[in-house]
Amino acid sequence: MTTAPPPRSSRPTLPRVTELRLSAFATHRAARLPLGPLTLLTGPSGSGKTRALRAYEALARLGGGAELGEAFPEPGACVPERARADAQRRRGFRIGCTADGPEGPVRLEVAVQAEPALRIAGERLTADGTTLLETALRDPGRRTVQAAWHTAGAAPVTRAPLPDDRLGTALLPLRVAGKTPGQRRVLAAAEQMVVALRSVFPCDPRPERMRGPVPAGAGRLLGGCDNLADVLWRTRAECGRRHALLVDAVRAGCAGPVTDLLAEPYDAGRLVRALLDRGDGSRTELRRLGDGELRYTALALVLLTGPGVLEVDAPGEVPAALQTLTVLADELDRALDPGQRGELLRLAARMCERGHIRLMGASSDASWAAGVSGVTVVHLNRD
């Protein structure tokens, strides 16, 4: 029995990924991970937390139009360890996700052949029990898959070959005319999935790279937050309100008094360095801060900014008001003390509640998240 979709008025207006499915991926089998605005993956070492984040990042890259090799630079590591090759010596993996939005829940499933050659073996896009796109590798000798998408016109489906190294869902807006209601439904579902997946920012602040002055650049934060000083130089001048919120956050997470977080030219203007203003005439360079203080400051900056400041592939054809940025943070609490962890989590919960930013982090122990509303904790194990 097919469940009736919810009325359009009750559906979310911002497309977002609400479930990650790892049917057969590295250590995961038949795993379905629910994702909220703020999600913490927790479990012991070897339970697949990092792999789950990498799977999400790979889907995001594919949704942005990247080739398969770019999304999976080490495809062999994604194949389940005990997976047996078939008669043609082929092995692979399967991943997918659900994106909710104006079109209701839309589900994507992708089967990838990793050996002997990397290629998409099959893909399925469905909504409300209807298959909107389905691809299959029919001829191993050709670098294409046979695709069929929903038409609901004079012919029920349209068939055509698609490349076997790119996500078919991301290519549909270039291939579907949109002349029939069925075609328009396919386009709307594909666009919702692509918008939900894109604008992902994998973030892992590296304190050892953040301490020294950095060259002045475009002011877009890198994933390792190496260029934190350059970004502060830009954001402090562009948005005083957000900068004040950042200063409040830094004050709560750094030792000693903090009245401002500054950036200034250094080495005859060739470089930029960041400092804390202590409010008594003294200033502290970031190189003197501890690892936890630097990681906390960088993560707070990420949560308080957006795609225009972070080095992400934001879909320029989609209005900013309809985009959601997803931050992926492995070992989210690394080097943070209990006070910093609590302050960062509360800041994340407040920002994620607004709907334009989502956070998916990993931690071996998420007991410190207990009592913070709005946090989805997903427990993983080694089995």
Secondary structure, DSSP 8 states (H G I E B T S, - for coil): -------GGGS-SS-EEEEEEEEEETTEEEEEEE--SEEEEE-STTSSHHHHHHHHHHHHHHHTT--HHHH-SSGGGGS-TT----TT--EEEEEEEEEESTT--EEEEEEEEEESS-EEEEEEEEETTEEEEEEE---TTSSEEEEEEE--SSSSEEEEEEETTS-HHHHHHHH----SHHHHHHHHHHHHHHHHHSSEEE----HHHHSS-EE-----B-TT-TTHHHHHHHHHHH-HHHHHHHHHHHHHHSSS--SEEEEEEETTTTEEEEEEE-SSS-EEEGGGS-HHHHHHHHHHHHHHS-TTTBS----TTS-GGG--EEEEETTTTTT--HHHHHHHHHHHHHHHHTSSEEEEEEES--GGGTT-TTEEEEE----
